[in-house]
Amino acid sequence: MKKNQKLMCAKIAQKKMKESISFINKSEKISIEHCQNRIIAENIYSKYNIPFQDNSAVDGYAINFCQKKKIKTFILVGESKPGKPYNKKLKENEAISIYTGSYIIDKNKINTVLMLEDCKISKNKITIKKKFRVGQNIRKKGEDLKENQIVFRKGRQIRTVDIAQLLSIGQKKIKVYKQVTVGVLSTGSEINQTKKRQNHLIFDANKLTLISMLKKIGCNTVDLGTIKDDFQDTKKKILNNIPNCDLLISSGGVSDSDTDMIGKVLISHGKINFWKLAIKPGRPFAFGEIKKTPFIGLPGNPVATIVTFLMLVVDYIKVLSGNREFPDRSRYISSGFSMKKKLNRREWIRGSIINKGKKQLLEKYKTTGSGIISSISQSEGIIEVEENVDYIKKGMKLKFLTFEDILS
């Protein structure tokens, strides 16, 4: 790795990462109860019209209204219940009681459903009290979905609310892409691998945080443990786990000091596509491969680890997983603060939305250092400031992403 190499901008790095993806085209069939957050591997079509049949949208009275005769009083001759429709033709002066969801079959000749409160009932007769239109309160056959209509396209991530739609068409199993398996490794001789505090050592805040975020976006994970800054140990740990993983992610060990081993292993047994980025936090960020398995080396400071994962790695993994429908959920909100910023560097500032009167403003966390973990835990998301900005003024529109939106 060249110590004085030119820093790559974030946009080019993101483009190179996505262009390098060799899609993992493996699929499996799973039951609907286990499909949340999985990626659909084939288009899903409705086998039926949904609803299957015309049905009532309300509790009330169904009639076969003749506009020429304009009858206002009808004789009650029966009822239609969910699962047990009325099975005769209605005459123009007849009505039936009907309940929400009750089918209206063709032979009924029903063309209108009146709400209970719009009618006056006396013994076996109803009289219409209010104006109405022909066709009201009837859900039409195929109104939601037509037979053979595409319900969801290949590459969609299944949300909780999608499950109701799948169940409505009688889907019991669906074909999904297999989950990406990611190996996660922490490096650094300074990491305390015990539960008790030890002088000169720090607890590992990175590995389990990364594993948690990876699970949130639908990955399988392999905990590769924590290793000291030793070339042979690092090499052995990485090479031994390549067959078990679709992607390897490490934290720490990617700066240019003599004790950082990730870059050395990448050079000796694979290749580095890029290494340093013009970003803050997280300038040391390695992307390469070993034995055709992609490798991402994140910086070691916890805030830099989390922020670069969120802003550079999440979308890469979504594409690797087969996800084709993840929307940009960013918002542009006026800045409630001012600050200087280095030109030609993208900055990801931790912050939150605050309400000032009727306005929403962005407020940055009070300190921005890469080791200040509270800047993550006490913030709602990330304020992204592009390379061409050298000063943030109050009122300037800035891009904002919540942590939850990034991981959804």
N, C-alpha and C positions, 0 to 999 in steps of 0.2 A: 504494500500500500504506500502510495506516495504521500509524504507528510505535508507537502505544500500544494496538493492538487486543488483545482478550482472547484468551488462548491456548486453543486447542481441545484437548480430551483425545484421547489416542491411539485409544481405542475408537470415538469418533464419526468421527475421520478415516478409520480403516479401513473403517467402514461406508459413508461417503460415497464413498470410492474404488471400492468394489465395486459400489455402486448406479449409479455413472456409467458402468460398462463397457458398451460397445457391442461385443458379441462378434464376433470376426473369423471369419465362417462360410465359410472357404475350405478346400477339402480336395483331397487328391491320393491316388493309389494308389502305394504303394511296396512293394518286395520285403521279405520278412521279414528278410533280412540287414542292412537299414538301418533297422529299425523301433525299435530300443532308445530309450527315453525319449520316443517320440512319443505323441501323444494320439489315441486311437481315435475315428473320426468316425461310426461306426455300430455297432450291436450285432453281435457276431460269434457265430454259431451253429455247433454241431457238425453236420456233414453225416452223421456216422456214430455208431454206438455205439463207445465206447472203453472197454475193448478191443473189437475187432471181433467177437471170439469168445471163449468160455470158454478159458482156458489155464492151464498149470501155473505155480504160484508158486515151485516148487523143482525141483531135480534129484531124481528118485526113481522110484517105481513107481506106475502108475495101475491102479486096479481098479474093477470093478462090484460093489460090496459088497452082499450080501444080509444084512440084520440078523437074519432068521429063521434062516438056516443058520449064520451066524457062522463061516464058513470062515477059517482062519488061515494056510493054506499054498496058494500059487498057482503055476500053471505059467506061465513066461515064454513068450509067443508072438510078441513083436515089439517094436517101439520107435516112439516119436513124437519127431521132431526139429523144431526151429524151421524153418518153411517147408516141412516135409514131414510132415504129420500121419499117424497110423495110420488106416487107412481101413476097418476092419472093426469089427463088434460084438464086445465082450468077453463071454465066458461068465462065469458067477459064480465059476468056479474058475481064471480066467485073469488074467494081469497083463501089462503092457508096461512097458519102460523108457521114461521120459519126461524131458525136459529143460526147464529154466526157459524159459518163453515159448512152449513147444510148444502148438499148438491142440488143443483137445478138441472134436471134431465130434459132432453129435447122435447119429449112428448108432453111435458107440463105446459109448454107455450108461455111460461112466465117471462115477463120482460121488465118488471120493476119490483123493487122491494122497498116498502115504506117502513120507516122507523116507528117503534112502539109509541113514542111521545108525539108523533105527528098524526095519530089516529085516535078516534073515540070509539070505544067498544061498548056495545049494548047487547047482552045475551049472545046470540050467534051472529051478530052483524058488526061490521066496522065501517066508520065514516071517516073520510079523509078531512083533516082539519087545516092542512097547510098546502101551499103550492109545492109541486114536485116536478121532476122531469122524468120522462120515460128512460129506462135503463139505469136509473140510479141505484146505488148500493149493491151492485152485482159485480163480483170479481169474475172476469172472463177467463175461459179456458186458455192456457198458454200465455196469460198476461205477464207472468214472471219470467218463464222460460218456454221457448218453443222446442218441440221434439227435434233432436239432432243439433240444437244450438250449442256453441262452445260456452261452457260454464267458466272454466279457468284455463288459461294457456300454460303450456310447458314453460318452466322457469319461474313460476310464481311461488313465493313463500306463503305457506298456509297460515293465515291468522285465525285467532279464536273464532271470530265472527264468520269466517268462511266455512267452518264445520257445519253450521246450520244449513247452508246451501247444499253442501255435499250430501247431508243426510236427507234433505228434501227430495233429491233425485234418486234415492235408494242406493247410493254408493256405500259399499261396505268396506272395500279395500281400494287403495290407490297406489299407483306406481310413483315412487319418489327416488331422487338421487341419494346414494349412500352418503352419510355424513362425512365431511372431511375430518381426518384424524391428524391432530396437531400435537407434536412433541414440544414440551416447554421446559427450558433449562435456565437455571440461574447460575451466574458465574461471579467469582470474586473471592479472594482470600480474606477479605474483610467481613464476609457474611458469617454471622453466628448461626451455627447449625444445631444449637441446643435451645432449650426453653428458658434457660436462665441468662440474665444479662452478664456479659463478659466485657471487661475493659478493652478498648480499642476495636471492638467488633460491633456490627450493626445487625438488627433482625432483618430478614428478607421480606420486604413489602411487595416484591414484584411477582414472584412466581404464581402464588395462589390468586393474586388479583388478575393476572393474565388468564389463568385457567377459568376463573369465574366469568370473565368477559367472553372468552371463547365459547363457553357453554351457553351463554346468553344468546349468541348469534348462531347456535345450532351445531357446534363442532363436538366431535369426540376428542378427548384430550389424553395425553400420556405424560405423567409427571416424571421428568427425567432427573429430578433432584437438583442438588446444588454442588458445584465443583469449584475447587480452588484454581488459582491462576497457574495452571500447569499444562504445558502443551500436550504431553502424552495422555494425560487424563481427559483433557478436553477432546482430543482427537478420538480416543477410544469410545467415549460416551456418545459422541455424534455418529460415528461410523456404525457402531453397534445398533443404533436405533433407527437408522434410515429405512430398513425394510418394514418397520412397523408404522411408519408415518407418511402422510401425504405432504406435510409441511413441517419444518422445524423452526422454532422461535426461541431465541436466547435473549436474556437481558444482561447487560454489562459485557465488558471484554471487547468493545468495538472501537475504542479510541486508539490513538497511535502511540501509546506508551509501551515499554518493553514487557510489561506484565499482562497486557491484554492479548488473549490467545485466540479469540474467535476469528479475527481477520487472518491470522497466521494459518489456522486450520483450513479456512476457505481457500487461501492461495495455494496451499500445498496439496489439497485433495479435491478442489473444485474450482470455482471461479467467482469473482466478485463483479457484479454488473455495475454497481455504484456504491459509494461508501459515505461521503460527507455531503450534507445538504445545507442549503442556505435557509435554515429554519431556526426558530427559537420557541420552545426548548427542543433539544434533541439533535444537534448538529451531527454527532456520530451516529449514523444509521446505515447499516450494511444490508445490501440485498444481493443475493447470489444463489448458487446451487452447489450441491455436492452429490455426485452420482445421480444426476437428473432430478434430485429432490430439491425443491426450492427452500432457501434458507433466509430468514430475516433476523438480523442482529440489531436489537433495540439498545438504546443507551441505558446506563445503569441507574441513574438517578430516578427515583420512583415517579415523580411528576412527568419527567421526560419520557419514561417508559410508557405510562398510561396515555399521555397526549399523542405521542407518535403512533401508538397502536390504534387509537381512535381515529386519527386523521389520515393515516397512511395505510394501515393494515386491514381495517374492517371491510372496506369496499373491495379490496383485493381478495379477501377470503370469500366474500359474498359471490363474486364472479367465479372464483375457483369452485364454489359449491354448486354452480349452475343457476344461481339466482339472476333473473333477467329483469325483474320488476321492482327494484328498490328505488323509491322516489327520493329526490332531494328535499329534505325537510327543513332546510335552513330558512331563517327569516332575517330580514334587514330591519334593524332597530336603531334609533338615534342613540349616540353615545352620550352618557351622562358625565364623562370625564375627559380630561385632556392629558396628553403625554407625548414625549418625543419617542421616535422609533427609528431604528437604523434602516436606511434605504437599501433596496435590493435584498431584503430578507423578509420571509413570511413569518409572522408571529401569531402564535395561538395563546391568547390571554384567557386565563380562567376568570369567569365572571357570572353575573346573575342579572335577571330582569327586575327592575324596581319600579314602583308606581309613584309618580310625582304629580299630584293632582289628577288630571285626566290623561296624562301622558305616561307611556312606558319608556323607560330609559335603560341602557346597559351600564352596569357598574362593575368595574374590575375589582378583583380581590386585592386587598391592601398590599400584599407582597407577592412577587412573581418568581422567586427563585425556584430552580428545578428540584430542590430538596424540601420545599415547603409543601408537605402533603396536605395540609389543611386548605391550601389553595384549590385542591380538588374536592375534598370532602365538604367544604363550606361554600361551594359554588354550584350553580345549576348546569353550567355548560362551558363552551369554548367560544370566545370572540375571535374571529379570524380577520387578520389585517394583512392585506396583500403587499407585495414587494415594492410597489411604486409609491407607497405612503411613507412620508418621513415625520409627519406630525398628525396626531389625532386631535381634532378639535371637538369641543362639546357640540352636540347636534349633528355631527357627521354620521351618516348611515353606515352601520357596520354589520357584517354577516355574523349570525349567532346560531349555534347548534346546541341543543341540550344533550347531555350525556345519554339520556334515555332514547332520544330520537336517533342518535348515531347507532346505538346498539339494537334498535328495533328492526 
